[in-house]
């Protein structure tokens, strides 16, 4: 393996370790759920991403082929982490905040967890009952 590949791998691993440490430290030290939400979703996602990049560089330098496994893991990680953060934030808001305590949503409609859907908007699908 070339020295350039080893240097890139080492750099990616060190950077991912720093991001992972900062994310873990933030998760432990921050007080509220909304503060803690940023640490694992932002920093540790970049930390795991750095490890995956280092793995891709290693296998490309070793075999000459790009590993699809790490690309798929990266794709799923970067898609699911923001969605999970959104769900955690909405659950926290629904449980701990009142709609009156929030600022205006800034959109044409209010906050989705407090307001009903506007007239004419699609709602939940109608229930189908199977009567015996």
Secondary structure, DSSP 4 states (H G I P E B T S, - for coil): --HHHHHHHHHHHHHHHHHHHHHHHHHHH--SHHHHHHIIIIIHHHHHHHHHHHHHHHHHHHHSS--HHHHHHHHHHHHHHHHHHHHHHHHHHHHH--GGGSPP-SSSS--TTTSPPPTTS--SPPP-----
